[in-house]
C-alpha cells in the first residue's frame, strides 16, 4: 500500500430550477487533498477549484468558504478536475474523508454528468470514513464535527474551516493520530469533562433505580 489520500470537497447550492437537468442540491466547487505516506507523514497536496455547471456561489457560500465566482470562472469542470485528481492519487492509496458525504457527492455528480474515468470506481470502493472511525474510538454513535474532534484530541490545527485543502490537512492530522495510537489520547480538559459527564449519568441512573425492588421469585 502506498499510503493514504485525505480529501475534502467544498460545494455550492444548485437552484431548484436546475433540478430537471441536475437532480442534486449541491455541486462541487473545490477539491482539496493531501497525501500521507506509509509513515503517516504529509508529503504532497492537491488543490483545484471546480467550475459549477448548474449551481451558483451565493453570498452564504462565499462567506462560508471564501470562494468567489471569479475563483471558479476559469476553473476546470468536474470531469477534468476528477481526471486530474485520479491521476494524482498514487496507485493502491486508500482515500479518506471526514464522513461519507464527499464520496456520495462524487458518485452523484459523476452519475448525473455521465462522468466515466478509469480508476475512479476503485477509489470510491475503497473509501475510508474518518468520522466513523473517530466515533468508534470514542465508543459512541455521536457524529462529531471535525473541529470538535480536533479539539478533543488536542491537535493544533488551522482554524480556517470550509477550505478544501485546509480541511483535508486537518483531517489528515487526526487520521494519522488515530492510526498511531491504539488508545486515542484526548485533551486533558476534554477527558476530565467527559469523565465527569459519564459519572453524572451513572449517578442519575442510580437515583432512577434507587429503592426499586425486583422480585426474582417464580
C-alpha positions in Angstrom: 0.0 0.0 0.0 1.3 3.4 -0.9 -0.3 5.5 1.9 -3.5 7.5 2.1 -5.0 10.4 0.3 -7.2 12.6 2.5 -9.7 14.6 0.6 -12.3 17.3 1.2 -14.8 18.9 -1.2 -16.4 22.3 -1.0 -19.8 22.7 -2.7 -22.3 25.3 -3.8 -26.1 25.2 -4.0 -28.0 24.2 -7.1 -31.2 26.2 -7.7 -34.5 24.3 -7.8 -35.0 25.5 -11.3 -32.0 23.4 -12.5 -33.0 20.2 -10.8 -34.6 18.8 -14.0 -31.1 18.8 -15.6 -29.2 18.1 -12.4 -31.1 16.3 -9.6 -28.9 17.0 -6.6 -28.8 20.0 -4.3 -25.1 20.5 -4.2 -22.3 20.8 -6.8 -18.5 20.7 -6.2 -16.5 24.0 -6.4 -13.3 22.8 -4.8 -11.3 19.6 -4.4 -8.5 19.7 -1.8 -6.4 16.7 -0.8 -3.1 15.8 1.0 -1.0 12.7 0.7 0.1 10.7 3.7 3.0 8.3 3.1 3.3 4.9 4.8 4.9 6.6 7.9 1.7 8.8 8.1 3.7 12.0 7.1 2.1 14.6 4.8 4.2 14.6 1.7 2.1 16.2 -1.0 -1.1 18.1 -1.8 -3.7 18.6 -4.5 -5.9 21.6 -4.8 -8.2 22.9 -7.5 -11.3 25.0 -7.9 -14.1 23.4 -10.0 -16.4 25.3 -12.3 -20.1 24.6 -11.4 -22.2 23.8 -14.4 -25.6 24.1 -12.6 -25.0 25.7 -9.2 -24.0 29.2 -8.2 -21.9 30.8 -5.5 -24.2 32.9 -3.4 -23.4 35.2 -0.5 -23.8 32.4 2.0 -21.4 30.1 0.2 -18.9 32.9 -0.3 -19.0 33.8 3.4 -18.7 30.1 4.4 -15.9 29.0 2.1 -14.2 32.3 1.0 -14.7 31.1 -2.6 -15.9 33.7 -5.1 -17.3 33.5 -8.6 -14.1 34.8 -10.0 -12.2 31.9 -8.4 -14.2 29.3 -10.4 -14.7 31.3 -13.6 -11.8 29.7 -15.5 -11.5 26.6 -13.3 -11.8 23.1 -14.9 -15.2 21.4 -14.9 -15.9 18.4 -12.7 -14.8 15.8 -15.2 -11.5 17.5 -15.9 -10.9 18.1 -12.1 -11.7 14.5 -11.3 -9.4 13.3 -14.1 -6.6 15.4 -12.6 -7.3 14.1 -9.1 -7.4 10.4 -10.1 -4.1 10.8 -12.0 -2.6 12.4 -8.9 -3.7 9.7 -6.4 -0.9 7.1 -6.1 -1.7 3.5 -7.1 -3.0 1.4 -4.2 -3.5 4.5 -1.9 -6.7 4.5 0.1 -8.8 7.7 0.1 -10.0 9.1 3.3 -12.5 11.9 4.2 -14.4 13.3 7.2 -17.8 11.5 6.9 -19.0 9.8 3.7 -20.6 12.9 2.3 -17.8 13.6 -0.2 -17.8 10.1 -1.5 -21.6 10.3 -2.1 -21.2 13.7 -3.7 -18.7 12.4 -6.3 -20.9 9.4 -7.0 -23.9 11.6 -7.5 -22.2 14.1 -9.6 -20.4 11.6 -11.8 -23.7 9.8 -12.4 -25.6 13.0 -13.2 -22.9 14.3 -15.5 -22.2 10.9 -17.0 -18.5 11.1 -16.0 -16.5 7.9 -16.5 -12.9 7.9 -15.5 -10.6 4.9 -15.4 -9.6 4.3 -11.7 -12.4 6.4 -10.2 -14.6 3.4 -9.2 -11.6 1.7 -7.4 -11.1 4.9 -5.4 -14.8 5.1 -4.4 -15.0 1.4 -3.5 -12.1 1.7 -1.0 -13.2 5.0 0.6 -12.5 5.4 4.4 -14.8 7.3 6.6 -12.6 9.1 9.2 -15.6 10.4 11.2 -16.9 6.9 11.7 -13.5 5.7 12.9 -13.4 8.6 15.4 -16.8 7.8 16.8 -15.7 4.1 17.2 -12.6 5.3 19.0 -14.8 7.4 21.3 -17.1 4.5 21.8 -20.2 6.5 20.8 -22.6 6.8 17.9 -22.4 10.6 18.0 -21.3 12.2 14.8 -18.6 14.8 15.7 -17.8 17.9 13.7 -14.2 17.9 12.5 -13.3 20.9 14.6 -14.7 19.3 17.8 -12.8 16.1 17.1 -9.6 18.1 16.6 -10.1 20.0 19.9 -10.9 16.7 21.7 -7.7 15.1 20.6 -5.5 18.1 21.4 -4.4 18.7 17.8 -3.2 22.2 16.8 -4.9 22.9 13.6 -5.7 25.7 11.1 -8.8 27.4 12.2 -9.9 28.2 8.7 -12.8 25.9 8.1 -14.5 25.1 4.8 -11.4 25.4 2.7 -11.0 22.1 0.9 -7.2 21.9 1.3 -7.2 23.1 5.0 -9.9 20.7 6.0 -8.1 17.8 4.2 -4.9 18.8 6.0 -6.7 18.9 9.4 -8.4 15.6 8.8 -5.1 14.0 7.8 -3.6 15.1 11.2 -6.4 13.4 13.0 -6.4 10.3 10.9 -2.7 9.9 11.4 -3.0 10.3 15.2 -5.8 7.6 15.2 -3.6 5.2 13.2 -0.6 5.7 15.5 -2.4 5.5 18.9 -4.2 2.2 19.8 -6.0 4.1 22.6 -6.7 7.6 21.4 -5.1 10.2 23.7 -7.5 13.1 24.4 -7.1 16.7 25.5 -6.8 16.6 29.3 -9.6 19.2 29.8 -11.9 17.3 27.4 -11.1 13.9 29.0 -11.9 15.3 32.5 -15.2 16.8 31.3 -16.1 13.6 29.6 -15.4 11.5 32.7 -17.4 13.9 34.9 -20.3 13.7 32.4 -20.2 9.9 32.5 -20.1 9.9 36.3 -23.1 12.3 36.4 -25.0 9.9 34.2 -24.2 7.0 36.5 -25.5 9.0 39.5 -28.7 9.9 37.6 -29.3 6.3 36.7 -28.6 5.2 40.2 -31.2 7.7 41.5 -33.7 6.4 39.0 -33.4 2.8 40.1 -32.9 3.6 43.8 -35.3 1.7 46.0 -36.6 -0.4 43.1 -37.4 -3.9 44.3 -37.1 -6.6 41.7 -38.9 -9.8 42.6 -36.8 -12.7 41.3 -39.2 -15.3 42.5 -41.1 -17.5 40.1 
